Amino acid sequence: MTKAEIVTEIANKTGIEKVAVQAVVESFMETVKDTMVNGENVYLRGFGSFIIKRRAEKTGRNISKNTTIIIPAHNIPAFKPAKTFVNEVKGNVK
């Protein structure tokens, strides 16, 4: 499902204009992104958490040049679904 399809679905279910729904969806995504850039996690009860995972420094290989490189420690964004969300998806196996 794309962002446009999400906007259309919400507009159809709520009766709110697509332009307003799109503004809310865009604002939500921007708020989540800004919060995580500032080092904070976002928790949505019953849905899941947008969390920051720390990756440790590690050694990698450039196989084309046959050299070793150091990959520095870094943060990555991740999503951890709530247990109720996971159980609903598991129950919907076809």
Backbone torsions as a table, in degrees:
resi	resn	phi	psi	omega
1	MET	NA	133.9	-179.8
2	THR	-94.1	170.0	178.2
3	LYS	-60.2	-41.1	179.5
4	ALA	-62.3	-39.3	178.5
5	GLU	-67.9	-36.5	176.4
6	ILE	-63.5	-45.5	179.5
7	VAL	-60.0	-45.7	-179.9
8	THR	-62.4	-44.2	-179.7
9	GLU	-61.5	-45.9	179.7
10	ILE	-66.1	-41.3	178.8
11	ALA	-61.4	-41.6	179.3
12	ASN	-66.9	-39.6	-177.9
13	LYS	-73.9	-34.3	-174.2
14	THR	-101.0	-20.4	-176.7
15	GLY	80.8	7.9	178.1
16	ILE	-85.6	146.8	-178.9
17	GLU	-61.7	146.4	-178.7
18	LYS	-59.0	-36.4	-178.8
19	VAL	-62.0	-43.0	-179.8
20	ALA	-68.2	-42.0	179.4
21	VAL	-63.3	-41.9	-179.9
22	GLN	-63.1	-39.8	178.3
23	ALA	-62.3	-40.3	179.6
24	VAL	-67.7	-44.7	-180.0
25	VAL	-62.3	-45.6	178.4
26	GLU	-61.0	-43.1	-179.9
27	SER	-64.4	-40.9	177.7
28	PHE	-60.1	-48.7	-178.4
29	MET	-64.5	-39.4	179.0
30	GLU	-65.1	-40.1	179.3
31	THR	-65.3	-43.8	177.9
32	VAL	-61.4	-46.1	-178.9
33	LYS	-62.6	-47.4	-179.4
34	ASP	-62.2	-40.4	179.8
35	THR	-63.2	-42.4	-179.0
36	MET	-72.3	-34.1	175.7
37	VAL	-61.8	-32.9	179.1
38	ASN	-81.3	4.9	174.8
39	GLY	88.8	12.6	-179.2
40	GLU	-108.6	150.8	175.1
41	ASN	-90.1	159.4	178.1
42	VAL	-119.2	124.1	-176.9
43	TYR	-113.5	124.2	176.8
44	LEU	-119.7	101.8	-175.6
45	ARG	-56.1	130.8	179.2
46	GLY	84.2	-9.0	-179.9
47	PHE	-116.0	-58.1	179.2
48	GLY	159.0	-172.5	-177.1
49	SER	-128.4	135.8	170.1
50	PHE	-93.4	113.1	-172.7
51	ILE	-122.3	161.8	176.9
52	ILE	-104.5	122.5	177.4
53	LYS	-104.0	139.2	179.6
54	ARG	-97.4	124.5	175.9
55	ARG	-101.3	128.9	-178.4
56	ALA	-74.9	160.0	175.2
57	GLU	-63.7	141.2	179.2
58	LYS	-147.5	165.4	178.9
59	THR	-97.3	131.2	177.2
60	GLY	-121.0	174.5	-179.8
61	ARG	-128.0	136.5	170.4
62	ASN	-96.4	99.1	-172.2
63	ILE	-70.9	-25.3	179.9
64	SER	-71.2	-32.8	178.9
65	LYS	-102.3	-4.9	-178.6
66	ASN	55.8	47.9	179.2
67	THR	-124.7	158.9	176.3
68	THR	-100.4	136.6	177.4
69	ILE	-126.9	153.8	176.7
70	ILE	-99.3	123.0	175.2
71	ILE	-95.2	115.8	-175.2
72	PRO	-68.5	159.9	175.3
73	ALA	-62.1	143.7	-178.8
74	HIS	-157.0	164.4	177.4
75	ASN	-101.4	146.1	173.8
76	ILE	-133.4	146.5	176.1
77	PRO	-78.3	147.3	179.2
78	ALA	-146.4	160.1	176.3
79	PHE	-120.6	130.4	177.4
80	LYS	-118.2	109.9	-177.5
81	PRO	-70.3	151.6	176.6
82	ALA	-70.8	155.4	-178.4
83	LYS	-58.6	-40.4	-179.8
84	THR	-64.7	-37.8	177.8
85	PHE	-64.1	-46.5	-179.9
86	VAL	-61.1	-44.2	-178.9
87	ASN	-64.4	-37.4	177.5
88	GLU	-65.0	-42.4	179.8
89	VAL	-67.4	-41.9	178.8
90	LYS	-61.3	-37.6	-179.1
91	GLY	-73.4	-10.2	-175.6
92	ASN	-104.0	32.4	-179.5
93	VAL	-77.7	134.1	-178.9
94	LYS	-109.3	NA	NA
